[in-house]
Amino acid sequence: MQRGPRLNVDVLAGLLFLALGAGFLFFAVQLPPGPPRRLGPGSFPTLIASLMIGVGACVVVAGLFRRDAVALNLDWKKLAIIASSLIAFSLLLRGAGLVAATVVLVMISSLAHPALDWKRALALGVGLGVFSSLLFVGLLRMPVAVVGPLFSFKWLGG
């Protein structure tokens, strides 16, 4: 039986939170925070990044000393599938738009889960694409095309 700190899934998840929080904090501190009465664009990202770092540190410490934690066993094939879905999303976002890029992301990443068939993955992808469009473009006014120029048919002379 192993005693003391050990690497496991919880520690890896905590380190991921720490890394993401530090990355977001790096960019967030470059935005003006504004005065306390009228918070600027850097206030909320700095707060969220700081919370991510705090949560990550707590998860790492708890995971190091947890006896019943799941041992670290990465499935490299599934990890490669998920990474390739994220790359495909980033390559398709500008040209195909948010909905199509989200559908492709879900379809590729569903290959990592054998119980998810293509019909359910397609329905999930379309649903997430529409929801993401409503949330990010409609509600938050992010400058992302819902349907990209690849589907505009202007390149066909139309």
C-alpha positions as protocol buffer text, in pm:
chain_id: "A"
residue {
  index: 1
  type: MET
  ca { x: 0 y: 0 z: 0 }
}
residue {
  index: 2
  type: GLN
  ca { x: 133 y: 339 z: -101 }
}
residue {
  index: 3
  type: ARG
  ca { x: 138 y: 612 z: 161 }
}
residue {
  index: 4
  type: GLY
  ca { x: 181 y: 985 z: 122 }
}
residue {
  index: 5
  type: PRO
  ca { x: 119 y: 1204 z: -183 }
}
residue {
  index: 6
  type: ARG
  ca { x: 50 y: 1034 z: -516 }
}
residue {
  index: 7
  type: LEU
  ca { x: -47 y: 1129 z: -867 }
}
residue {
  index: 8
  type: ASN
  ca { x: -406 y: 1048 z: -964 }
}
residue {
  index: 9
  type: VAL
  ca { x: -699 y: 1184 z: -1165 }
}
residue {
  index: 10
  type: ASP
  ca { x: -787 y: 1444 z: -900 }
}
residue {
  index: 11
  type: VAL
  ca { x: -434 y: 1584 z: -900 }
}
residue {
  index: 12
  type: LEU
  ca { x: -435 y: 1603 z: -1280 }
}
residue {
  index: 13
  type: ALA
  ca { x: -773 y: 1782 z: -1280 }
}
residue {
  index: 14
  type: GLY
  ca { x: -650 y: 2028 z: -1017 }
}
residue {
  index: 15
  type: LEU
  ca { x: -336 y: 2099 z: -1220 }
}
residue {
  index: 16
  type: LEU
  ca { x: -556 y: 2160 z: -1525 }
}
residue {
  index: 17
  type: PHE
  ca { x: -764 y: 2412 z: -1328 }
}
residue {
  index: 18
  type: LEU
  ca { x: -445 y: 2579 z: -1206 }
}
residue {
  index: 19
  type: ALA
  ca { x: -304 y: 2605 z: -1558 }
}
residue {
  index: 20
  type: LEU
  ca { x: -627 y: 2738 z: -1709 }
}
residue {
  index: 21
  type: GLY
  ca { x: -673 y: 2987 z: -1426 }
}
residue {
  index: 22
  type: ALA
  ca { x: -314 y: 3110 z: -1461 }
}
residue {
  index: 23
  type: GLY
  ca { x: -355 y: 3147 z: -1837 }
}
residue {
  index: 24
  type: PHE
  ca { x: -679 y: 3342 z: -1801 }
}
residue {
  index: 25
  type: LEU
  ca { x: -531 y: 3554 z: -1523 }
}
residue {
  index: 26
  type: PHE
  ca { x: -233 y: 3641 z: -1744 }
}
residue {
  index: 27
  type: PHE
  ca { x: -466 y: 3798 z: -2000 }
}
residue {
  index: 28
  type: ALA
  ca { x: -721 y: 3932 z: -1751 }
}
residue {
  index: 29
  type: VAL
  ca { x: -470 y: 4152 z: -1566 }
}
residue {
  index: 30
  type: GLN
  ca { x: -393 y: 4328 z: -1894 }
}
residue {
  index: 31
  type: LEU
  ca { x: -750 y: 4465 z: -1902 }
}
residue {
  index: 32
  type: PRO
  ca { x: -836 y: 4776 z: -1698 }
}
residue {
  index: 33
  type: PRO
  ca { x: -1006 y: 4677 z: -1371 }
}
residue {
  index: 34
  type: GLY
  ca { x: -1185 y: 5007 z: -1319 }
}
residue {
  index: 35
  type: PRO
  ca { x: -1283 y: 5168 z: -988 }
}
residue {
  index: 36
  type: PRO
  ca { x: -1484 y: 4967 z: -731 }
}
residue {
  index: 37
  type: ARG
  ca { x: -1805 y: 5161 z: -800 }
}
residue {
  index: 38
  type: ARG
  ca { x: -1787 y: 5100 z: -1175 }
}
residue {
  index: 39
  type: LEU
  ca { x: -1601 y: 4780 z: -1247 }
}
residue {
  index: 40
  type: GLY
  ca { x: -1411 y: 4763 z: -1574 }
}
residue {
  index: 41
  type: PRO
  ca { x: -1369 y: 4482 z: -1828 }
}
residue {
  index: 42
  type: GLY
  ca { x: -1084 y: 4322 z: -1633 }
}
residue {
  index: 43
  type: SER
  ca { x: -1269 y: 4276 z: -1304 }
}
residue {
  index: 44
  type: PHE
  ca { x: -1484 y: 3973 z: -1382 }
}
residue {
  index: 45
  type: PRO
  ca { x: -1217 y: 3773 z: -1573 }
}
residue {
  index: 46
  type: THR
  ca { x: -967 y: 3840 z: -1293 }
}
residue {
  index: 47
  type: LEU
  ca { x: -1217 y: 3720 z: -1032 }
}
residue {
  index: 48
  type: ILE
  ca { x: -1305 y: 3403 z: -1226 }
}
residue {
  index: 49
  type: ALA
  ca { x: -938 y: 3325 z: -1299 }
}
residue {
  index: 50
  type: SER
  ca { x: -849 y: 3371 z: -933 }
}
residue {
  index: 51
  type: LEU
  ca { x: -1132 y: 3141 z: -830 }
}
residue {
  index: 52
  type: MET
  ca { x: -1014 y: 2878 z: -1080 }
}
residue {
  index: 53
  type: ILE
  ca { x: -664 y: 2894 z: -935 }
}
residue {
  index: 54
  type: GLY
  ca { x: -803 y: 2858 z: -581 }
}
residue {
  index: 55
  type: VAL
  ca { x: -1025 y: 2564 z: -675 }
}
residue {
  index: 56
  type: GLY
  ca { x: -736 y: 2402 z: -861 }
}
residue {
  index: 57
  type: ALA
  ca { x: -505 y: 2433 z: -561 }
}
residue {
  index: 58
  type: CYS
  ca { x: -769 y: 2280 z: -331 }
}
residue {
  index: 59
  type: VAL
  ca { x: -831 y: 1989 z: -569 }
}
residue {
  index: 60
  type: VAL
  ca { x: -457 y: 1921 z: -603 }
}
residue {
  index: 61
  type: VAL
  ca { x: -400 y: 1918 z: -227 }
}
residue {
  index: 62
  type: ALA
  ca { x: -706 y: 1701 z: -163 }
}
residue {
  index: 63
  type: GLY
  ca { x: -611 y: 1465 z: -445 }
}
residue {
  index: 64
  type: LEU
  ca { x: -256 y: 1419 z: -321 }
}
residue {
  index: 65
  type: PHE
  ca { x: -373 y: 1268 z: 5 }
}
residue {
  index: 66
  type: ARG
  ca { x: -691 y: 1092 z: -102 }
}
residue {
  index: 67
  type: ARG
  ca { x: -659 y: 717 z: -55 }
}
residue {
  index: 68
  type: ASP
  ca { x: -951 y: 602 z: -272 }
}
residue {
  index: 69
  type: ALA
  ca { x: -872 y: 824 z: -573 }
}
residue {
  index: 70
  type: VAL
  ca { x: -873 y: 666 z: -917 }
}
residue {
  index: 71
  type: ALA
  ca { x: -522 y: 597 z: -1041 }
}
residue {
  index: 72
  type: LEU
  ca { x: -398 y: 796 z: -1337 }
}
residue {
  index: 73
  type: ASN
  ca { x: -456 y: 588 z: -1649 }
}
residue {
  index: 74
  type: LEU
  ca { x: -483 y: 794 z: -1968 }
}
residue {
  index: 75
  type: ASP
  ca { x: -635 y: 651 z: -2282 }
}
residue {
  index: 76
  type: TRP
  ca { x: -417 y: 819 z: -2544 }
}
residue {
  index: 77
  type: LYS
  ca { x: -649 y: 726 z: -2833 }
}
residue {
  index: 78
  type: LYS
  ca { x: -946 y: 900 z: -2671 }
}
residue {
  index: 79
  type: LEU
  ca { x: -727 y: 1195 z: -2575 }
}
residue {
  index: 80
  type: ALA
  ca { x: -617 y: 1228 z: -2940 }
}
residue {
  index: 81
  type: ILE
  ca { x: -980 y: 1213 z: -3058 }
}
residue {
  index: 82
  type: ILE
  ca { x: -1083 y: 1492 z: -2820 }
}
residue {
  index: 83
  type: ALA
  ca { x: -781 y: 1704 z: -2915 }
}
residue {
  index: 84
  type: SER
  ca { x: -854 y: 1659 z: -3286 }
}
residue {
  index: 85
  type: SER
  ca { x: -1217 y: 1765 z: -3231 }
}
residue {
  index: 86
  type: LEU
  ca { x: -1097 y: 2087 z: -3067 }
}
residue {
  index: 87
  type: ILE
  ca { x: -855 y: 2152 z: -3354 }
}
residue {
  index: 88
  type: ALA
  ca { x: -1132 y: 2092 z: -3609 }
}
residue {
  index: 89
  type: PHE
  ca { x: -1359 y: 2332 z: -3421 }
}
residue {
  index: 90
  type: SER
  ca { x: -1097 y: 2606 z: -3419 }
}
residue {
  index: 91
  type: LEU
  ca { x: -1025 y: 2559 z: -3790 }
}
residue {
  index: 92
  type: LEU
  ca { x: -1393 y: 2559 z: -3889 }
}
residue {
  index: 93
  type: LEU
  ca { x: -1526 y: 2839 z: -3668 }
}
residue {
  index: 94
  type: ARG
  ca { x: -1450 y: 3131 z: -3900 }
}
residue {
  index: 95
  type: GLY
  ca { x: -1534 y: 2960 z: -4227 }
}
residue {
  index: 96
  type: ALA
  ca { x: -1830 y: 2741 z: -4135 }
}
residue {
  index: 97
  type: GLY
  ca { x: -1973 y: 2932 z: -3838 }
}
residue {
  index: 98
  type: LEU
  ca { x: -2054 y: 2841 z: -3481 }
}
residue {
  index: 99
  type: VAL
  ca { x: -2331 y: 2588 z: -3546 }
}
residue {
  index: 100
  type: ALA
  ca { x: -2141 y: 2380 z: -3803 }
}
residue {
  index: 101
  type: ALA
  ca { x: -1816 y: 2393 z: -3603 }
}
residue {
  index: 102
  type: THR
  ca { x: -2001 y: 2277 z: -3291 }
}
residue {
  index: 103
  type: VAL
  ca { x: -2167 y: 1991 z: -3479 }
}
residue {
  index: 104
  type: VAL
  ca { x: -1828 y: 1875 z: -3611 }
}
residue {
  index: 105
  type: LEU
  ca { x: -1676 y: 1907 z: -3263 }
}
residue {
  index: 106
  type: VAL
  ca { x: -1945 y: 1686 z: -3111 }
}
residue {
  index: 107
  type: MET
  ca { x: -1940 y: 1434 z: -3397 }
}
residue {
  index: 108
  type: ILE
  ca { x: -1563 y: 1384 z: -3377 }
}
residue {
  index: 109
  type: SER
  ca { x: -1550 y: 1376 z: -2998 }
}
residue {
  index: 110
  type: SER
  ca { x: -1835 y: 1122 z: -2989 }
}
residue {
  index: 111
  type: LEU
  ca { x: -1591 y: 872 z: -3141 }
}
residue {
  index: 112
  type: ALA
  ca { x: -1425 y: 862 z: -2798 }
}
residue {
  index: 113
  type: HIS
  ca { x: -1749 y: 731 z: -2643 }
}
residue {
  index: 114
  type: PRO
  ca { x: -1850 y: 401 z: -2807 }
}
residue {
  index: 115
  type: ALA
  ca { x: -2203 y: 404 z: -2661 }
}
residue {
  index: 116
  type: LEU
  ca { x: -2293 y: 730 z: -2837 }
}
residue {
  index: 117
  type: ASP
  ca { x: -2421 y: 657 z: -3189 }
}
residue {
  index: 118
  type: TRP
  ca { x: -2400 y: 908 z: -3474 }
}
residue {
  index: 119
  type: LYS
  ca { x: -2773 y: 1000 z: -3464 }
}
residue {
  index: 120
  type: ARG
  ca { x: -2761 y: 1102 z: -3099 }
}
residue {
  index: 121
  type: ALA
  ca { x: -2428 y: 1277 z: -3151 }
}
residue {
  index: 122
  type: LEU
  ca { x: -2573 y: 1473 z: -3444 }
}
residue {
  index: 123
  type: ALA
  ca { x: -2879 y: 1574 z: -3242 }
}
residue {
  index: 124
  type: LEU
  ca { x: -2657 y: 1676 z: -2951 }
}
residue {
  index: 125
  type: GLY
  ca { x: -2428 y: 1873 z: -3184 }
}
residue {
  index: 126
  type: VAL
  ca { x: -2715 y: 2062 z: -3346 }
}
residue {
  index: 127
  type: GLY
  ca { x: -2873 y: 2133 z: -3007 }
}
residue {
  index: 128
  type: LEU
  ca { x: -2545 y: 2259 z: -2861 }
}
residue {
  index: 129
  type: GLY
  ca { x: -2477 y: 2464 z: -3175 }
}
residue {
  index: 130
  type: VAL
  ca { x: -2814 y: 2636 z: -3158 }
}
residue {
  index: 131
  type: PHE
  ca { x: -2785 y: 2688 z: -2781 }
}
residue {
  index: 132
  type: SER
  ca { x: -2431 y: 2828 z: -2818 }
}
residue {
  index: 133
  type: SER
  ca { x: -2550 y: 3064 z: -3090 }
}
residue {
  index: 134
  type: LEU
  ca { x: -2838 y: 3191 z: -2880 }
}
residue {
  index: 135
  type: LEU
  ca { x: -2616 y: 3234 z: -2575 }
}
residue {
  index: 136
  type: PHE
  ca { x: -2293 y: 3371 z: -2719 }
}
residue {
  index: 137
  type: VAL
  ca { x: -2415 y: 3557 z: -3028 }
}
residue {
  index: 138
  type: GLY
  ca { x: -2771 y: 3646 z: -2931 }
}
residue {
  index: 139
  type: LEU
  ca { x: -2740 y: 3717 z: -2560 }
}
residue {
  index: 140
  type: LEU
  ca { x: -2373 y: 3804 z: -2506 }
}
residue {
  index: 141
  type: ARG
  ca { x: -2330 y: 3972 z: -2848 }
}
residue {
  index: 142
  type: MET
  ca { x: -2001 y: 3799 z: -2927 }
}
residue {
  index: 143
  type: PRO
  ca { x: -1877 y: 3872 z: -3279 }
}
residue {
  index: 144
  type: VAL
  ca { x: -1898 y: 3514 z: -3407 }
}
residue {
  index: 145
  type: ALA
  ca { x: -2079 y: 3410 z: -3724 }
}
residue {
  index: 146
  type: VAL
  ca { x: -2361 y: 3165 z: -3659 }
}
residue {
  index: 147
  type: VAL
  ca { x: -2341 y: 3051 z: -4022 }
}
residue {
  index: 148
  type: GLY
  ca { x: -2006 y: 3118 z: -4183 }
}
residue {
  index: 149
  type: PRO
  ca { x: -1910 y: 3236 z: -4531 }
}
residue {
  index: 150
  type: LEU
  ca { x: -1862 y: 2877 z: -4652 }
}
residue {
  index: 151
  type: PHE
  ca { x: -2240 y: 2841 z: -4645 }
}
residue {
  index: 152
  type: SER
  ca { x: -2321 y: 3182 z: -4795 }
}
residue {
  index: 153
  type: PHE
  ca { x: -2294 y: 3057 z: -5157 }
}
residue {
  index: 154
  type: LYS
  ca { x: -2133 y: 3388 z: -5259 }
}
residue {
  index: 155
  type: TRP
  ca { x: -1828 y: 3191 z: -5368 }
}
residue {
  index: 156
  type: LEU
  ca { x: -2052 y: 3012 z: -5623 }
}
residue {
  index: 157
  type: GLY
  ca { x: -2143 y: 3344 z: -5782 }
}
residue {
  index: 158
  type: GLY
  ca { x: -2484 y: 3363 z: -5609 }
}
